[in-house]
Amino acid sequence: MGTPGSIDIKHFKEIREENNFTQSEFADLLGVKNSTADIERGRTKLSGKVVAELLRQFGINPLWIFGDSGQKYLKLSKGDVSPKVVTIDTADNENMVLVNQKAAAGYPHNVQDVEWYNQLPAFDIPLPEFRNATYRGFQIEGDSMLPNYRPGEWVMGKAVASIDEASNNKVYVVVMYDSVLVKKLQKLPDPSKVLLISLNEEYLPLEINVHEIQELWQVNSKLTFNLDNPTNNGLFQELQHSMNELKRELKSFKK
């Protein structure tokens, strides 16, 4: 937890005062209960959610807040969902960075930090499907995209420059300000919003604002290690449907 004299608290207070907000006004803006007084006194931790809001609303670099960077502001452009950093090998060829489940937790906050990318594994796939574009690999976490994408599998995504270039009902890696999601994307009549859909019907669709998206990667392939357990997608969905029916019947039987 920070102290009143710690760098993160000083920077937090600096942002509030520069923008002429009272502690109560700043709290409302950031989704903090009552007032930011407890944060500024070091009694309440400066949460990841608040840091993400400072980035989203004011373009504040999370690394600057904690004293790890001299760059205070990050350039945020609405509708621009292109990669913020690309990596190259020793021959100056662009390579593919792999973001595993653990790294994905820190990806949104390090999306513009070149040094952070250097610690991630990267390689090149010499196939025509991976040419003339920027690609990145992300590891699947959770079961929201079953049966097509299983936990632990990897999806390879092609960079998308603008939300306008995104296609309806295609699967994307969606990098937001506080999380990395793999979802089917659907555009809405309101161009400022999109719908993110899970393939697993137990998960409800998620409506988000376009300006909440930092990067967008269209999934074009996946890397799996489940060859010993092949599943027929249709059969799996049928079985899942039957199980849900059975659950409902059991609940009504108990009443």
C-alpha positions as CSV (number, residue, x, y, z in Angstrom):
1,M,0.0,0.0,0.0
2,G,1.3,3.5,-0.9
3,T,2.2,6.1,1.7
4,P,1.4,9.9,1.3
5,G,5.0,10.5,0.2
6,S,5.2,7.6,-2.2
7,I,5.7,8.3,-5.9
8,D,2.4,6.8,-7.0
9,I,0.4,8.8,-4.5
10,K,2.2,12.0,-5.5
11,H,1.5,11.4,-9.2
12,F,-2.1,10.6,-8.5
13,K,-2.6,13.8,-6.6
14,E,-0.7,15.7,-9.3
15,I,-3.1,14.5,-12.0
16,R,-6.2,15.5,-10.0
17,E,-4.8,19.0,-9.2
18,E,-3.7,19.6,-12.8
19,N,-7.2,18.9,-14.0
20,N,-8.8,21.1,-11.3
21,F,-10.9,18.3,-9.7
22,T,-12.0,18.1,-6.1
23,Q,-11.3,14.8,-4.3
24,S,-15.1,14.0,-4.6
25,E,-15.3,14.9,-8.3
26,F,-12.2,12.9,-9.1
27,A,-13.6,9.9,-7.2
28,D,-16.9,10.0,-9.3
29,L,-14.9,10.2,-12.5
30,L,-12.7,7.2,-11.6
31,G,-15.4,5.0,-10.0
32,V,-14.0,5.4,-6.5
33,K,-16.5,5.5,-3.6
34,N,-17.0,8.9,-1.9
35,S,-13.6,10.6,-2.2
36,T,-10.0,10.1,-3.3
37,A,-8.9,11.3,0.1
38,D,-8.0,7.8,1.4
39,I,-5.9,7.1,-1.6
40,E,-4.0,10.4,-1.2
41,R,-3.4,9.7,2.5
42,G,-2.1,6.2,1.6
43,R,-4.9,4.4,3.5
44,T,-6.4,2.8,0.3
45,K,-4.4,1.1,-2.4
46,L,-4.2,2.6,-5.8
47,S,-6.0,-0.2,-7.6
48,G,-5.4,-1.5,-11.2
49,K,-8.9,-0.4,-12.1
50,V,-8.1,3.3,-11.1
51,V,-4.8,3.1,-13.0
52,A,-6.6,1.8,-16.1
53,E,-9.2,4.7,-15.8
54,L,-6.3,7.2,-15.6
55,L,-4.9,5.7,-18.9
56,R,-8.3,5.6,-20.6
57,Q,-9.6,9.0,-19.6
58,F,-6.4,11.1,-19.4
59,G,-3.8,9.1,-21.4
60,I,-1.6,8.7,-18.3
61,N,1.2,6.1,-18.6
62,P,0.8,3.5,-15.8
63,L,4.6,3.1,-15.6
64,W,4.9,6.9,-15.0
65,I,2.5,6.7,-12.1
66,F,4.8,4.2,-10.3
67,G,8.0,6.0,-11.2
68,D,9.2,3.5,-13.7
69,S,9.0,5.8,-16.7
70,G,9.7,9.5,-17.4
71,Q,7.0,9.5,-20.1
72,K,3.8,10.8,-18.5
73,Y,1.4,10.6,-21.4
74,L,0.6,7.8,-23.9
75,K,-0.9,8.7,-27.2
76,L,-4.5,7.3,-27.3
77,S,-6.4,7.5,-30.6
78,K,-10.0,6.5,-30.8
79,G,-10.6,3.9,-33.4
80,D,-6.9,3.1,-33.8
81,V,-6.5,-0.5,-32.7
82,S,-3.2,-1.2,-34.4
83,P,-0.2,-2.7,-32.6
84,K,1.5,-0.2,-30.3
85,V,4.8,-2.1,-30.5
86,V,6.2,-4.5,-33.1
87,T,9.4,-6.6,-32.5
88,I,12.1,-7.6,-35.0
89,D,14.8,-10.2,-35.0
90,T,18.6,-9.7,-35.5
91,A,18.1,-9.7,-39.3
92,D,15.5,-6.9,-38.9
93,N,12.6,-9.2,-39.8
94,E,9.4,-8.7,-37.9
95,N,8.7,-11.7,-35.6
96,M,5.7,-13.0,-33.7
97,V,5.5,-12.4,-30.0
98,L,3.8,-15.0,-27.8
99,V,1.7,-13.8,-24.9
100,N,0.9,-16.5,-22.4
101,Q,-1.8,-16.5,-19.8
102,K,0.5,-14.9,-17.1
103,A,1.8,-12.3,-19.5
104,A,-1.7,-11.4,-20.7
105,A,-2.5,-10.1,-17.2
106,G,0.1,-7.4,-17.7
107,Y,-0.3,-6.9,-21.4
108,P,-2.9,-4.0,-21.3
109,H,-0.7,-1.9,-19.0
110,N,2.5,-2.5,-20.9
111,V,1.1,-2.3,-24.4
112,Q,3.4,0.6,-25.4
113,D,6.5,-0.5,-23.4
114,V,9.2,-1.7,-25.8
115,E,11.3,-3.2,-23.0
116,W,8.4,-5.3,-21.6
117,Y,8.0,-7.0,-25.0
118,N,11.7,-8.0,-25.1
119,Q,11.1,-10.5,-22.2
120,L,8.4,-12.4,-24.1
121,P,9.3,-15.3,-26.5
122,A,9.2,-14.4,-30.2
123,F,9.7,-16.4,-33.3
124,D,9.0,-16.5,-37.1
125,I,6.7,-18.9,-38.9
126,P,8.0,-19.2,-42.5
127,L,4.5,-19.8,-44.1
128,P,2.7,-17.6,-46.6
129,E,-0.3,-17.3,-44.2
130,F,1.9,-15.4,-41.9
131,R,3.4,-12.9,-44.4
132,N,2.8,-9.2,-45.2
133,A,1.2,-8.4,-41.9
134,T,1.9,-8.3,-38.1
135,Y,0.9,-11.4,-36.1
136,R,0.8,-12.1,-32.4
137,G,0.1,-15.3,-30.4
138,F,-2.1,-15.3,-27.3
139,Q,-2.9,-18.2,-25.0
140,I,-6.5,-19.0,-24.2
141,E,-7.6,-18.8,-20.6
142,G,-11.1,-20.0,-19.4
143,D,-13.9,-21.8,-21.1
144,S,-15.9,-19.0,-22.6
145,M,-14.9,-20.0,-26.2
146,L,-15.6,-23.7,-25.9
147,P,-15.8,-25.9,-27.9
148,N,-13.6,-24.2,-30.6
149,Y,-10.9,-22.8,-28.4
150,R,-9.8,-24.7,-25.2
151,P,-7.9,-23.4,-22.2
152,G,-4.2,-23.6,-22.8
153,E,-4.4,-23.5,-26.6
154,W,-2.9,-20.6,-28.5
155,V,-4.5,-18.4,-31.1
156,M,-2.5,-16.5,-33.8
157,G,-4.0,-13.1,-34.5
158,K,-3.4,-10.7,-37.5
159,A,-3.2,-7.1,-36.5
160,V,-6.1,-4.8,-37.4
161,A,-5.3,-1.1,-38.0
162,S,-8.8,0.3,-37.4
163,I,-12.1,-0.8,-35.9
164,D,-13.6,0.0,-39.3
165,E,-11.5,-2.8,-40.8
166,A,-13.0,-5.4,-38.4
167,S,-15.3,-7.9,-39.9
168,N,-18.6,-9.0,-38.4
169,N,-18.8,-12.4,-36.7
170,K,-15.1,-13.1,-36.8
171,V,-13.1,-14.1,-33.8
172,Y,-10.7,-11.5,-32.4
173,V,-8.2,-11.0,-29.6
174,V,-9.5,-7.8,-28.0
175,V,-7.0,-5.9,-25.9
176,M,-8.9,-3.6,-23.5
177,Y,-7.4,-1.3,-20.8
178,D,-7.8,-3.9,-18.1
179,S,-8.0,-7.3,-19.8
180,V,-7.3,-9.4,-22.9
181,L,-10.4,-11.2,-24.3
182,V,-10.9,-13.7,-27.1
183,K,-14.4,-13.2,-28.5
184,K,-16.5,-13.2,-31.7
185,L,-17.0,-9.5,-32.6
186,Q,-20.3,-8.1,-33.9
187,K,-20.8,-4.5,-35.0
188,L,-23.8,-2.6,-33.8
189,P,-26.0,0.1,-35.4
190,D,-24.3,2.6,-33.0
191,P,-20.7,2.7,-34.5
192,S,-19.2,3.7,-31.2
193,K,-20.1,0.3,-29.7
194,V,-19.4,-3.4,-30.5
195,L,-20.8,-6.7,-29.1
196,L,-18.3,-9.3,-27.9
197,I,-19.8,-12.8,-28.1
198,S,-18.6,-16.0,-26.4
199,L,-19.0,-19.3,-28.2
200,N,-20.0,-21.0,-25.0
201,E,-23.7,-20.2,-24.6
202,E,-23.4,-20.0,-20.8
203,Y,-21.7,-16.7,-21.2
204,L,-23.7,-13.6,-22.0
205,P,-22.6,-11.2,-24.8
206,L,-20.7,-8.1,-23.7
207,E,-21.4,-4.7,-25.1
208,I,-18.4,-2.3,-25.0
209,N,-17.4,1.1,-26.3
210,V,-14.9,1.2,-29.2
211,H,-12.7,3.6,-27.3
212,E,-12.2,0.9,-24.6
213,I,-10.2,-1.2,-27.2
214,Q,-6.4,-0.7,-27.4
215,E,-5.6,-3.4,-29.9
216,L,-7.5,-5.8,-32.1
217,W,-6.1,-9.0,-33.6
218,Q,-8.1,-11.2,-36.0
219,V,-7.7,-14.8,-35.2
220,N,-6.6,-16.8,-38.3
221,S,-5.2,-20.0,-36.7
222,K,-4.6,-21.8,-33.5
223,L,-2.0,-24.1,-31.9
224,T,-3.4,-27.0,-30.0
225,F,-2.0,-29.8,-27.9
226,N,-5.3,-31.7,-27.6
227,L,-4.7,-34.2,-30.4
228,D,-5.3,-37.2,-28.1
229,N,-8.7,-35.9,-27.3
230,P,-10.4,-34.9,-30.6
231,T,-13.9,-33.6,-30.3
232,N,-16.6,-33.4,-32.8
233,N,-17.9,-29.8,-32.4
234,G,-21.5,-30.7,-33.3
235,L,-21.5,-33.7,-30.9
236,F,-20.0,-31.6,-28.2
237,Q,-22.7,-28.9,-28.5
238,E,-25.4,-31.5,-28.6
239,L,-24.0,-33.1,-25.4
240,Q,-23.7,-29.7,-23.7
241,H,-27.3,-28.9,-24.7
242,S,-28.5,-32.2,-23.2
243,M,-26.6,-31.6,-20.0
244,N,-28.3,-28.1,-19.7
245,E,-31.7,-29.7,-20.2
246,L,-31.0,-32.3,-17.6
247,K,-29.9,-29.6,-15.1
248,R,-33.2,-27.8,-15.7
249,E,-35.2,-30.9,-15.2
250,L,-33.4,-31.7,-12.0
251,K,-34.1,-28.2,-10.7
252,S,-37.8,-28.4,-11.4
253,F,-37.9,-31.9,-9.8
254,K,-36.4,-30.5,-6.6
255,K,-39.1,-27.8,-6.3
